Amino acid sequence: MNYLIRGAILAAVLYLGLLGFMLGMMYRPPAEFAAAVSYIPDIVKFGIVPFPRLWNQARGGNLRIGDLSPDFDLPALDKQSRVRLSSFRGQRPVVLVFGSYT
Protein backbone atom coordinates (compact mmCIF):
# COMPACT_ATOMS: atom_id res chain seq x y z
CA MET A 1 0.00 0.00 0.00
CA ASN A 2 2.89 2.34 0.69
CA TYR A 3 4.05 1.93 -2.91
CA LEU A 4 0.64 3.00 -4.16
CA ILE A 5 0.64 6.14 -2.01
CA ARG A 6 4.22 6.98 -2.98
CA GLY A 7 3.37 6.43 -6.65
CA ALA A 8 0.34 8.71 -6.39
CA ILE A 9 2.39 11.41 -4.67
CA LEU A 10 5.14 11.12 -7.27
CA ALA A 11 2.58 11.34 -10.11
CA ALA A 12 0.99 14.41 -8.50
CA VAL A 13 4.36 16.13 -8.06
CA LEU A 14 5.36 15.38 -11.66
CA TYR A 15 1.99 16.64 -12.95
CA LEU A 16 2.21 19.86 -10.94
CA GLY A 17 5.78 20.31 -12.18
CA LEU A 18 4.58 19.92 -15.78
CA LEU A 19 1.79 22.45 -15.19
CA GLY A 20 4.26 24.88 -13.62
CA PHE A 21 6.69 24.45 -16.50
CA MET A 22 3.98 24.98 -19.14
CA LEU A 23 2.55 28.03 -17.37
CA GLY A 24 5.99 29.52 -16.84
CA MET A 25 6.87 29.04 -20.51
CA MET A 26 3.60 30.66 -21.60
CA TYR A 27 4.72 33.89 -19.94
CA ARG A 28 7.90 33.91 -22.06
CA PRO A 29 8.09 35.55 -25.51
CA PRO A 30 6.29 33.53 -28.21
CA ALA A 31 9.48 32.31 -29.92
CA GLU A 32 10.91 30.96 -26.66
CA PHE A 33 7.60 29.32 -25.78
CA ALA A 34 7.34 27.65 -29.19
CA ALA A 35 10.92 26.38 -29.02
CA ALA A 36 10.43 24.91 -25.55
CA VAL A 37 7.11 23.17 -26.09
CA SER A 38 7.89 21.89 -29.59
CA TYR A 39 9.54 18.87 -27.95
CA ILE A 40 6.46 17.99 -25.87
CA PRO A 41 4.05 15.56 -27.58
CA ASP A 42 0.63 16.99 -28.51
CA ILE A 43 -1.16 14.40 -26.38
CA VAL A 44 0.58 15.85 -23.34
CA LYS A 45 -0.02 19.49 -24.31
CA PHE A 46 -3.66 19.14 -25.27
CA GLY A 47 -4.78 15.91 -23.63
CA ILE A 48 -3.23 15.94 -20.18
CA VAL A 49 -2.54 19.62 -19.52
CA PRO A 50 -5.48 22.10 -19.43
CA PHE A 51 -3.77 24.12 -22.18
CA PRO A 52 -6.53 26.69 -22.96
CA ARG A 53 -7.02 27.57 -19.30
CA LEU A 54 -3.28 28.01 -18.74
CA TRP A 55 -2.94 30.02 -21.97
CA ASN A 56 -5.77 32.37 -21.02
CA GLN A 57 -4.21 32.82 -17.60
CA ALA A 58 -0.79 33.64 -19.03
CA ARG A 59 -1.83 35.64 -22.11
CA GLY A 60 -5.29 36.93 -21.21
CA GLY A 61 -4.18 40.50 -20.59
CA ASN A 62 -6.19 42.98 -18.60
CA LEU A 63 -8.35 44.75 -21.21
CA ARG A 64 -12.04 45.03 -20.48
CA ILE A 65 -14.97 45.86 -22.74
CA GLY A 66 -14.93 49.58 -23.45
CA ASP A 67 -11.18 50.04 -22.88
CA LEU A 68 -9.12 51.73 -25.58
CA SER A 69 -6.98 49.39 -27.62
CA PRO A 70 -3.28 49.52 -26.84
CA ASP A 71 -1.34 51.55 -29.37
CA PHE A 72 1.04 49.81 -31.75
CA ASP A 73 3.30 50.73 -34.63
CA LEU A 74 3.82 48.33 -37.57
CA PRO A 75 5.38 48.49 -41.04
CA ALA A 76 2.90 49.20 -43.83
CA LEU A 77 2.40 46.77 -46.69
CA ASP A 78 4.72 48.83 -48.90
CA LYS A 79 7.53 48.39 -46.31
CA GLN A 80 8.40 52.07 -46.81
CA SER A 81 6.13 53.63 -44.20
CA ARG A 82 4.71 52.74 -40.80
CA VAL A 83 1.15 52.54 -39.50
CA ARG A 84 0.26 53.61 -35.97
CA LEU A 85 -3.11 52.67 -34.50
CA SER A 86 -3.46 55.92 -32.56
CA SER A 87 -3.31 57.90 -35.82
CA PHE A 88 -6.81 56.59 -36.67
CA ARG A 89 -8.35 57.34 -33.26
CA GLY A 90 -11.45 59.51 -33.61
CA GLN A 91 -11.45 59.34 -37.42
CA ARG A 92 -12.91 55.99 -38.44
CA PRO A 93 -13.36 52.46 -37.16
CA VAL A 94 -10.38 50.15 -37.46
CA VAL A 95 -10.72 46.40 -38.05
CA LEU A 96 -7.77 44.20 -37.14
CA VAL A 97 -7.52 40.92 -39.04
CA PHE A 98 -5.19 38.22 -37.76
CA GLY A 99 -4.63 35.38 -40.15
CA SER A 100 -4.53 34.81 -43.84
CA TYR A 101 -6.86 35.32 -46.76
CA THR A 102 -5.53 32.27 -48.59
N, C-alpha and C positions, 0 to 999 in steps of 0.2 A: 504494500500500500504506500510505503514511503516513496518508492520509485514513481508511482503515479502522481503523487503530489509534487515531487521534485520536477517531473516532466511537465506538469501543468504550469508550474511557476516558471520554468525555463522557457516554455512556449510563450507565456504572457510577457516575459521580459524581452524576448526576441521580437515579438509583435510590436510592443511599445517602442522598442528601439527602431524598428522599421518605420513606424508612424512618425517618430521624431525626426529621423533622417529625411523622409519624404517632405515633411512640413518645413524643415529647415532649408532644404534645397529649393523649395517653392518660393522662398523669400529672396533667393539669389537672382541675379540677372538671368534673363531667358536663355542665353547661350550656355551659361554654366549649368543651369537646371537641365537643359536638354542633353548636354554631354554626360552629366552624372546619371540620369535615369535611363539613358539609352541602353545601358547594360542590364537593366532589370526587365525580366520577362513581362509581357503584357498581362498575363494571368495574375501576376502579383500586383501590378499597378492598378488594374481595373477590376480584378476579381476579389482580391483579399483586402486591399487598402481602400478606404472610402475616399477615392481620389477627388470627386467633385466637391465634397464637403471640405477637404483640406485645401483644395485650390481656391475655393471661394473665401476661405478664412485668410489665406496668404495673399491673394490678389484682389480681394473684393473692393478695396479702397474705402473711402469714406464719403463719397458723393451721395446726396439725397435728392429726391425729386424736387425740382425747382432751383437747385444750385446752378451756378454758372459753370460751364465746361472749363476745364483747365486749359490755359493757353498753350499752344505749341507752334513750332516753326519747322516747316519741312521744305525740301526742294520741290520746285514745280516740275511739271511733266517735261518742260523744255530743258531742264537741268541748268538753266541760265539764271533763273530768278528763284525767290523763296516765297512761300505762302505762310502767312501768320493768321491763325484763327481769330485773334482779337481785331484784326483789320476789318472783319465782316460784322462785328458786333453792332447792332442797331440798324444795319442796312437791310439785310435779307436773311432768310433762314439758311442754315448750312446743314447739309446732309453728309454724314461721314459713312463711307462704304468700306468695309474691311473684307477683303476676299478677291475673287477674280470673276471676270465676266466670261471666261472661257469655259 
